[in-house]
Every structure is written in structure tokens, then in C-alpha cells.
């Protein structure tokens, strides 16, 4: 499933396609929404952004279209007169001044007043979005230190969307590696300098994944793998999906385990388990 950076990039593409333009045609597959389609005609698309794995299309007048791609949903951008070449099922189509954005295969779509978004059953459970809500290092540290989160192991905690929205499986492994922390470590046990390092890793790795279309590896490490002819799947990440390969830092084989029923990758030497001492 796409993680926060991929959803934000999709939101950016839809924003570029529609924002600042007035709707000429609106079509919804879902009967409850279909009754509202005519009320959106003539409204300007004011912005498209994301919150975690949800995409929010904002219209003039304070209405917001919520959509969650789940496993199979995808937005396709096209000219209004040209249908995308796809066998997927159309769920939403928005046309503004000749430009169209069509959502296929998604099943979680609803229309909201912006003032009531806080009541949405999914959004109301989310923490701040790392790419949309301008989270700072100081805010991230403060959130990690709250009673709700500080006594939980990072391996499970980082996947909790109530902490920060948008972190998924590959980001979790990469964040922990670049922070130099074991998945059993708890925020409440960290010294201030290490907690700050974790907060920076959360923000920087997520931002890099957004800026570089999912690449979280260090440029020099990625370049070295590419020179050896490695496929993108291998050089894209520092540790994720690299089990058995040597750690870029120390050469120790990367290990794979399961935490919160999801696979996690780590270096047992660079990311020591709490209470362990470095081997000589």
C-alpha cells in the first residue's frame, strides 16, 4: 500500500491538474454522492492535499471530497475528451476547464463540510501529517514524549497513525536505521540528544521519500549499488528489503523480522537492542 509520501505526490498531481479551475462536470459512482454532484458544478477547486493516506480535494465554499485509495485505488489525469486506457472501475470524475481527474477502484469516498472534517471517523484518529501539517522537530519530540506514546516500542509505535500520519512499513525501517535505534527502543528511555535524532530522522526520511519518489537511501550508497548493476528495488532503500545484504555502515548482514505483523529490516550492530553492549 502506498505510504504518506506517495499519497502526497498523487495529491500534488491532482492539485496541478485542477486547482484554480471551475468544475464543469462532476460524476460519482456512489448513489449518496451522486445526489450532490450538481451542487459542485461551477465551484472552483481550491486545493488538493493529503492527510496520511487520505486525499482531500477542497472546493470553493468549504466542501471537501475525502478519498482513500486503500489497496487498489488510483487517480488518473487526462483531457476531458479522452478516456484513460484502463480496465478499472470508475468511482469519481471531476472535470474543470477541460482537464479531468478520475478516481478508479477506490471504495472509501465521501463529501464533507470542511468545518466537520474533525468528525470524520478515519481522520479524527490521525496524528499530524508529516508533509502537510508543517511538523517541526520540536513538535515531533513533544509528541513522542506524551504519555500515550513514550512507553511503547518504536517498531509498533511508528506504524500507529495516531502518532504521525503517513508512516508505513518501508519508512519505519528506514527511519529506525538512520536514527540508529532498535525497534524495541521506547521514546521514554531516550536521552534528549537521541530523541532529537529520532525526530529529525522521522521528518527527514519522510521528506526525502516525498522529494525523491520513494528513495530513502543515501545518494552515495545508492550510486555504489547502481554501479554494480543493482535493480532499483535494491538501491532505493538503506535497509528495507535488503535482508542478507551487508549494512552500508558496518558490513553486518541486514536482518528481517516481524513487528506488529509487518516485516521490519534492521542492522543488529548499528541498531543495538536496549540493554545490549557493542561487540568488539
N, C-alpha and C positions, 0 to 999 in steps of 0.2 A: 504494500500500500504506500502511495506517495506520502512523504512527510512534509512538515511545515514549509521548508524552502521550495519544494516542488509546487505546492498549492499556491504559495505567494507568487511564484513565477507565472503560473496559469492565470492568477488574478491580474497580474500586470499586463498580460497579453489581451485579456478581455477588456481591461481598462483602456488600453491603447486603441482597441477596435471601436469601442462605443462611447467612452466618456466625452462629455461636452456635446453630444448629439441627441436629437429628439427622436423618440420612438415612433416608428411608422406602423409597425406590426408587432404584435405580441401573441404567442401561442403557447399554451400549456397542455400537456397530456392529462394532467390530473384534474378531475372534474371540479373540485373545490377551487382550484386556482383558475381554471378556465373561465369561471364566472367573473373573475377580477381582471381578465386580460384587457378588456375595453377601457377600464379605468386608468390604465397606464399609457394609453396612446396619447402622444403629444407631450409627454413628460420627458425631461432631459435626464440622461444617465449621468449622475453627478460624480460617481466614483465606483471603482470595484477594488475591494481589498480582501484580506483573508484574516481568519482568526483560527489558529490551529489548522485543522484540516477542513474547515468550512470556508466557502467562498461567499462573500457578501456583495451583492450588486445593489447599489444605492441609487434611488431615483429622486428627482426633484419633488419636494413636498413631504419628504420624510419617510417614504416607504422603502423597504429593504427586502430583496429576494435572497433568502438563505438557501444554499445548496451544499450538499455534502456528496463528494464523488464516491465515497465508500470504495469498494474494490474495483469497480468496472466503469464508473462514470468518467466522462471526458468531454471537455469543451472543444468544439471545432469552430474556427473562424473562417468566414467566407463571404463572397459577394452575395447580395440578396438574391440575385437571379441564377446562382449556381449552387446546386445541391452538393454537399460533401459526398465523396465516394466512400460509403460505409454501409455495413450491414447491421449496424447498431440501431437500437430503438430510440427515436427522438422523444425527449421529455420536455424540453423548453426551447423556444426560439425567440430571440429578440432581434429586431431589425431597426436600425437607426440610420437614416440618411443613406440608404443603400448598402450599409455594412451590416453583416449578420453575425451573431454568436449563437451557436446551437449546442445544447447540452444533451448528450446521449447516455443512456444506460443507467443513469442515477435514479434512485427511488426516494431520496430524502430531500424534498424541496418544499419550501413554504414561504409565504409572503407576510411581512411583519411591519408594524409601525416602528420606526427607529426608537421611539421612547419606550417601547416594550421589549426590546431585544434582551434585556436583562432577565426576562421571564422565560426565554427560550429554554426548553428542557436540556439541551446539549450545551449551549453557550453559557448558561448560568453556572455550569460546573467547571468551566475552564479558568485557568490562570491566565495571566497576560501573555499575549503573543509576542514572541521574541523579535519578530521582524516588523510587526505592525504597530506595536504599542510603545516603542521607544524605551524599552527596558534598559536601565543603566547597571553598571557593575554594583553600585551601592544598593540599588533596589533588589538585584539578584541575591546579594549577600543577605540582606534583611529577610528576604523570603525563605531562603534556605535555613535561616536561624529560627523561624517561627516554630512554636510548639507542635504544630501539625506535621511538620516535615523533618525536624532536626534529629529525631531518633530513629529514622528509617535508613536502611542500607541504600546506597546510591544506585545499585543495579536495578532495583524496583522503582525507586523514587523518581528517577529521571523519566520513566515512561508514564508517570502519573500526570495527566494533562491538567490537573488542578494546580500543579506546581508551576509549570510553564507550558503553554500550548504550542504544539508543533514538533516536539522532540519525539522521534520514533526510534526504531531499532538500530539503524546504522549510525545515527547521530549519537545515541547513547554510548556505543562502544568507542567511537572516535573522541567524544568529549572526555570520557574517563581516561583514555590513553594520553591525550595531550595535557590533562591535568595531573597525570602521574598517580592516579588513585585506583585502588582496588574496588571492585563492585560491592564488597561488604562494608566499606567505609561509611560512617554516618556523619552528616554535616556537623552535628553537635560535638563530635570528637576532634574536629579540625582546629588547628591554630589559625589565628586571624590571617596570616600571610597565605596559608594553604587554602583557606576558604575563599580568599580573593582570587587565587589562581584558578580555582574551580569555577567561580563566577565568570571570570574572563574567558575561560575555555568554553563555557556554555554559550556565551554571546558570540565569540569569535568563530568557533567551528560552525555554528548555525549560519552566521553571516557569510562565511566562505562558501558553504554549501549552496546558499542562495546566489551569490555572485558568480560562482563557477559551475553552475548547473549540476550540483551534487558531488563535486570533487572536494574532499576534505583533507587529502594528503598534502604534505609539504611539497612545494614545487621541485626541489632538488631530488627528493626521494622518488617522486612520480617520474621525473625526467630519466633517472637512472633505470627504472623499470622499463620505460618505453624504449630506451636504447638497447635493452635486452630482448625487445620484441614482445613484451608482456601485453596482453589484451587490456582494454580499459577497465574491465572489472577488477583486475589485479592492481593497477596503478592508481585507481580512483581513490582508494582508502589507505589509511596507515595501518589499521589492524582488521577492520571488518572484512569477513570472508577471506582472510589470509591465514587461516589455521594451518600449522605445519611449516609455514614460511618464516624466515628469520626476521626478528624485530629490527627495524631500521636503526634503532639506537644501540642495542646491545648484542644482537645476533641470536638471542634466545628464541626458540620456535614459538610462534603465536599459538595460544590455546583457545579452544572453543568450549563453552559451557552453556547451560540454560538457566536463565534467571527470569522469574515472572513469566514462565512458559514461553520465553523468547530466546533465541540464540544470542549469545554475547561473546565477543572476542577480546582477548587481552594478553599482555605480556606479563608473565609471572615474576619477572625480575624488575621491570620498570614500574609495575603496579603491585607493590607488595601488599599481602593481606595484613589487616590490622593485627599488631602484636608480633609480626614476623621481623626477623633481622636479615639484612642483606647477606647473601652468600659471598664468600671470598673466592 
